[in-house]
Amino acid sequence: MTTRLEAGGPLDRFFDLTARRTTVAREVRGGITTFVAMAYIILLNPIILGSAEDVNHAHLSIPQLTTMTALAAAISTLIMGLVGNAPLALASGLGINAVVAFQAAPHMTWPQAMGLVVLEGVVIVILAVTGFRERIMNAIPLALKHAIAAGIGAFIALIGMVDSGFVGKGEGTPLTLGSGGHLAGWPVVVFVIGALLMIVLYVRRVPGAILLSIAVATVLAIVINSNTTIAAKAWGTVVPKLPSKLVSTPDFGLLGKVDIFGGFGRAGVLTALVVLFTLVLSGFFDAMGTILGLTEEAGLLDEEGRVPGLGRILAVDGTSAMIGGLTSSSAGTVFVESAAGIGEGARTGLANIVTGLLFAATLFLTPIAAVVPAQAAAPALVIVGALMMTQVAKIGWSDLDIAIPAFVAIVMMPFTYSITNGVGAGVIAYTLIQTARGRWAGWLLWLISVVFVAYFGINVIERIFGIS
């Protein structure tokens, strides 16, 4: 009966189960596995966004961020399943949320920063439906795209180490190990144990390694905090305490709190445009690489190596960015952890339906997220950073024409604590080197370089034109 249902039933016809040589059982198993592999984002995204403050020194609510992160992931993943028919789950992208938290928010309010996220989604959708993405992809050298991803990985890892207290400000040096060159305090112990456990579980390919490690480190933090005297500020934004209840009504307070164009007035047109460009660059190209890699792993490419329905998939990816902005959870994007579900047999959007419904169920578990301290979640930033740094292997380091711009882009991000600076410096360096070699870098790269030169020299420009 099951075989008949899958071979000719509505699920088979809608998701092409038979054509893709899969079954309902495999899709369900794959969907659950993908959720377990990426559910950590429900805890981690609120930590990243909640630890930052906007231009008015305002913080976003952790419980509200948790609700919005789960809601955005559920909606976006379900849409991908129904429209894109691909086993590609979506949620708030790591790296993109760092741009929002540490590059956009310091110059504008949270609603205005999320407005730029919505605009990012709009731009990506337009690029997807018009086919202009090919021109942009040709303009940015592939090696520089890999460098940007690697640089974001280094930046994310540094954020995790700083937030956990593993790295701090040194005496006579910008940074040092722990406090004063030594590791001290129970919160740092929690981070170290959580990081070691996560590394071991992840390299042994234990399903849900990141989520499991966060859970273990959180329990350890709760036990330590309840049996020792630790100042609340030592833990950071979240102090690990058992909540009065595990289930609560979702808090949708951040839904729709967005100012689409306000950031241009508050931060200035140039600054807002550069941040928007960085969001588009990070979100669009990261998604392209992830989508191509995962669909190839799933065996979904056609004879010519093309992704069936790529336009719809890219449009959904852009839509997920808009959903992220409207929910104040940062831009959504395709998660590479979808590979876990693909490894379990997921081949169609039916797996996404399962994953999306599981994300929806977590809307009622927001009190749990308010228990997780930065020290328990930060190891995930280090692991994800390490995974993103693997992109450096794809860079031709023997060719100085690309090695120097790639190096500049990578190191500028963590060294200046700015993703925007890294992207800009890398593009300018590449364009300059091509010009020195007597080559035409292309009008689009020249235009982008001019924008970044203006961005870096914004203070000089303001003095010249008397702008306060």
Secondary structure as UniProt FT lines:
FT   HELIX           2..8
FT   HELIX           10..15
FT   TURN            16..21
FT   HELIX           24..38
FT   TURN            39..40
FT   HELIX           41..50
FT   TURN            55..56
FT   HELIX           62..79
FT   HELIX           80..84
FT   STRAND          90..92
FT   TURN            94..95
FT   HELIX           96..99
FT   HELIX           100..104
FT   HELIX           105..107
FT   HELIX           110..130
FT   TURN            131..132
FT   HELIX           133..139
FT   HELIX           142..164
FT   STRAND          167..168
FT   STRAND          176..177
FT   TURN            180..181
FT   HELIX           186..203
FT   TURN            204..205
FT   TURN            207..208
FT   HELIX           209..227
FT   HELIX           232..235
FT   TURN            253..256
FT   TURN            260..261
FT   HELIX           262..267
FT   HELIX           269..297
FT   TURN            298..299
FT   TURN            303..304
FT   TURN            308..309
FT   HELIX           310..326
FT   TURN            327..328
FT   STRAND          332..334
FT   TURN            336..337
FT   HELIX           338..343
FT   TURN            344..345
FT   HELIX           349..361
FT   HELIX           362..365
FT   HELIX           366..369
FT   TURN            370..371
FT   HELIX           374..389
FT   HELIX           390..394
FT   TURN            397..398
FT   HELIX           400..416
FT   HELIX           419..436
FT   TURN            437..438
FT   HELIX           443..456
FT   HELIX           458..464
FT   TURN            465..466
//
